Structures are given as C-alpha cells and as structure tokens.
Amino acid sequence: MKILIIGSGGQIGKAVSAAAGALGHQVFGADIKSAGARFALDLADMGSVGKVVEAVKPELTALCSAMTYVDGCEKEPDLAWKINAQAPGGLAAVCLDTGSRLVYLSTEYIFDGKNGPYSETDPVNPISVYGRTKLEGEVRVLGRMKDALSIRTTVVYSFDRAGNNFIMQLIDSSSRGVEMKVPLDQYSNPTYAPELADFILELSMAGKSGVYNVAGADRLNRYEFALKACEAFGFKKDFLKPVTTAELKQPAPRPLNAGLKMDKLLADIGKAPAGADKNLKFLRQKF
Ligand SMILES: NC(=O)c1ccc[n+]([C@@H]2O[C@H](COP(=O)([O-])OP(=O)(O)OC[C@H]3O[C@@H](n4cnc5c(N)ncnc54)[C@H](OP(=O)(O)O)[C@@H]3O)[C@@H](O)[C@H]2O)c1
C-alpha cells in the first residue's frame, strides 16, 4: 500500500515509517523542512500540505505531526490551534478529495485526569491548550471523514538519539549524573513507539475507523516508570528526584489521574500492547 507519513522525522512518524517499510508498504515521508524529509510541508500552510498529498496520491495518510510541546502550546495558543486543530481538518478534506484514508494521532490529554483510566466513550474535558487543540483536531478529522481512524495514546517512548522522549531524558540524565525531577502524581500508560506503530498499521489495514485507545498495558506514575527503566538498564536510581507536578511549575496543567483502557482494542483485534518491563528490555538492547 502507498502510505504517506506526515511527521516522518518525529518519534512516532519514524516508528510508523519503519514498521510500514518492514511490511513491504511503499512509504513516503513528509515533514517540516528542518526535519529533512523527502517531502517538505508545513501544517500551518495548507497549500504546502495539499501539494504533497496530491503529488504522492497515497492510499493511507498517517498524521504524525503536531505542535507537541505541551508547554509551548500554552505560550502560543493561536499557532497551536492552527497546527493541531485546523490543519487536521484541512488534511481530512484534502485526503477525501484524493481518495486517501486518514489516521490521526490523538492523546489522553483530551481528558482532565480526574478519574482515569479512560475508555474511548468517556466524556472528554481537556485542561490545556495542547489538549483542547488536539481534541478539536480529532473532532474535525472524524467529522469530515467517516472512515478516518483516531488513535489515542500517551507517554510514548523509544530509543531515539535525536529524540527527547521521557526515556531518552532519563538515559541522558543518568549518564551525565544530573538530577532528574520526576512527578509522582502523573498516572498514565507508557507506550513503546515501535509497538504503537504496529497497532496503528494493523488497525488501518483492518479497515477500522473511529476512536481507538492504543497504549502500554501498565498504568504507572512517572516515578514508577523511571524506576522500572533504571532496573531494566542497570542504572543507579539516586539521580531521580520524586516530586509533585505542582513543584515542577509547568506552564500547562497536566491530567494527573489519567491513563487509557484497552478493552475496545482487545475486543476488536484480540490483543493489546505489552507492559513496560517487556518493552524496556527491547529498548535496552538498542544501546
Ligand atoms: N509522544 C507522545 O507521548 C504522544 C502522546 C499522545 C499523542 N501524541 C501525538 O502523536 C503525534 C506524533 O507525536 P511525536 O511524539 O512523534 O511528536 P514529535 O516527535 O514531536 O514529532 C512531531 C513531528 O512533527 C513535526 N512538525 C512540527 N511542527 C510542524 C508543522 N508545522 N508542520 C509539519 N510538521 C511539523 C516535527 O518537526 P520538528 O521536530 O522539526 O519540530 C516532528 O518531526 C502528535 O500528533 C502527538 O500529538 C504523542
């Protein structure tokens, strides 16, 4: 299948590109110019997005680009709205015109984190600009294209030297012996990017549509996750400093008691992502 991956230089985009390539699909990567992809586009400029989709004429488009810096969205809400909310809706319209299905990457940050873990049908209530704009992106995609797929995920990690995900930050802090403050009160399901990518493709190839949660099996707070990573990598744990989210004084509020339920995935395709211990072991083999 001809697959266009928008955000091919990002963490999830890289994983989806690798997984799709391994399955023998024809993969076309697109990203903002600085990310060095074959096709350059900017979600803030729908003209550039339309040109790439029309040039590639994909059967499936995976939107793995967004303004992902949660605190940055708080500081630049108009730009976040343009990229996270308007662009996905515009892309859905372009995909409809060119005959491509669309898979959108959504987030547990569309919930307030008062009573997680959440199923696909639980009421949403985002508490940050990132969460509000990502939710609007999901609503616009699903509203425009009836067979579009929205995958909600959370705390995605992978071994990516160029990346800045939680595990890469932990590896960096440990190797430099620098203290890492880790919140004790943010609960969610850490998700291994290569496994997420496999599920994104499997759901897409199975013709599934609507919303699916895809996240790791274990619901952990960040400190618990950091401890597991240290165990898996053989790191001492003394550089980790458990703190509350309030102590971090981050500009954007975080959903604390969050996490995602995997019942729908299990019911529909009979499997769900593994837990953190297994995936941290895979990751350990990469460095
Ligand atoms: N990572 C997570 O834990 C997580 C959890 C839930 C949902 N998601 C969603 O999953 C998707 C992918 O996340 P990710 O973690 O892979 O993000 P990422 O690593 O930050 O990658 C995002 C990619 O989008 C590119 N990009 C930024 N602004 C753009 C623009 N205006 N036009 C085109 N491309 C642009 C980035 O380029 P630059 O690097 O040059 O800026 C980067 O290549 C996002 O929709 C995100 O909201 C992620």
The ligand as a MOL file (V3000), in Angstrom:
LIG
                    3D

  0  0  0     0  0            999 V3000
M  V30 BEGIN CTAB
M  V30 COUNTS 48 52 0 0 0
M  V30 BEGIN ATOM
M  V30 1 N 4.7690 11.4470 22.1570 0
M  V30 2 C 3.6960 11.2140 22.8980 0
M  V30 3 O 3.8090 10.8200 24.0790 0
M  V30 4 C 2.3260 11.3960 22.3290 0
M  V30 5 C 1.2180 11.0600 23.1250 0
M  V30 6 C -0.0570 11.2310 22.6060 0
M  V30 7 C -0.2260 11.7060 21.3160 0
M  V30 8 N 0.8610 12.0460 20.5680 0 CHG=1
M  V30 9 C 0.6240 12.5720 19.2230 0
M  V30 10 O 1.3340 11.7980 18.2700 0
M  V30 11 C 1.7750 12.6160 17.2010 0
M  V30 12 C 3.2730 12.4370 16.9950 0
M  V30 13 O 3.9400 12.7030 18.2260 0
M  V30 14 P 5.5120 12.5360 18.3760 0
M  V30 15 O 5.7850 12.2960 19.8080 0
M  V30 16 O 6.0420 11.6150 17.3610 0 CHG=-1
M  V30 17 O 5.9650 14.0290 18.0640 0
M  V30 18 P 7.3900 14.6080 17.7000 0
M  V30 19 O 8.4580 13.6140 17.9750 0
M  V30 20 O 7.4470 15.9400 18.3530 0
M  V30 21 O 7.2960 14.7740 16.1290 0
M  V30 22 C 6.4340 15.6900 15.5400 0
M  V30 23 C 6.9320 15.9610 14.1360 0
M  V30 24 O 6.1030 16.9950 13.6010 0
M  V30 25 C 6.9650 17.9840 13.0240 0
M  V30 26 N 6.2920 19.2770 12.9990 0
M  V30 27 C 6.2490 20.2190 13.9660 0
M  V30 28 N 5.5690 21.3000 13.5300 0
M  V30 29 C 5.1860 21.0040 12.2760 0
M  V30 30 C 4.4790 21.7290 11.2710 0
M  V30 31 N 4.0440 22.9740 11.4840 0
M  V30 32 N 4.2690 21.1420 10.0810 0
M  V30 33 C 4.7240 19.8920 9.8200 0
M  V30 34 N 5.4130 19.1630 10.7150 0
M  V30 35 C 5.6440 19.7260 11.9270 0
M  V30 36 C 8.1750 17.9740 13.9260 0
M  V30 37 O 9.2710 18.6260 13.2960 0
M  V30 38 P 10.3460 19.3910 14.2410 0
M  V30 39 O 10.9480 18.3230 15.1130 0
M  V30 40 O 11.3250 19.9830 13.2630 0
M  V30 41 O 9.5730 20.4030 15.0160 0
M  V30 42 C 8.3810 16.4850 14.1110 0
M  V30 43 O 9.0810 15.9140 13.0280 0
M  V30 44 C 1.3440 14.0380 17.5530 0
M  V30 45 O 0.1240 14.2940 16.9180 0
M  V30 46 C 1.1250 13.9900 19.0430 0
M  V30 47 O 0.1820 14.9390 19.4590 0
M  V30 48 C 2.1330 11.8900 21.0380 0
M  V30 END ATOM
M  V30 BEGIN BOND
M  V30 1 1 1 2
M  V30 2 2 2 3
M  V30 3 1 2 4
M  V30 4 1 4 5
M  V30 5 2 4 48
M  V30 6 2 5 6
M  V30 7 1 6 7
M  V30 8 2 7 8
M  V30 9 1 8 9
M  V30 10 1 8 48
M  V30 11 1 9 10
M  V30 12 1 9 46
M  V30 13 1 10 11
M  V30 14 1 11 12
M  V30 15 1 11 44
M  V30 16 1 12 13
M  V30 17 1 13 14
M  V30 18 2 14 15
M  V30 19 1 14 16
M  V30 20 1 14 17
M  V30 21 1 17 18
M  V30 22 2 18 19
M  V30 23 1 18 20
M  V30 24 1 18 21
M  V30 25 1 21 22
M  V30 26 1 22 23
M  V30 27 1 23 24
M  V30 28 1 23 42
M  V30 29 1 24 25
M  V30 30 1 25 26
M  V30 31 1 25 36
M  V30 32 1 26 27
M  V30 33 1 26 35
M  V30 34 2 27 28
M  V30 35 1 28 29
M  V30 36 1 29 30
M  V30 37 2 29 35
M  V30 38 1 30 31
M  V30 39 2 30 32
M  V30 40 1 32 33
M  V30 41 2 33 34
M  V30 42 1 34 35
M  V30 43 1 36 37
M  V30 44 1 36 42
M  V30 45 1 37 38
M  V30 46 2 38 39
M  V30 47 1 38 40
M  V30 48 1 38 41
M  V30 49 1 42 43
M  V30 50 1 44 45
M  V30 51 1 44 46
M  V30 52 1 46 47
M  V30 END BOND
M  V30 END CTAB
M  END
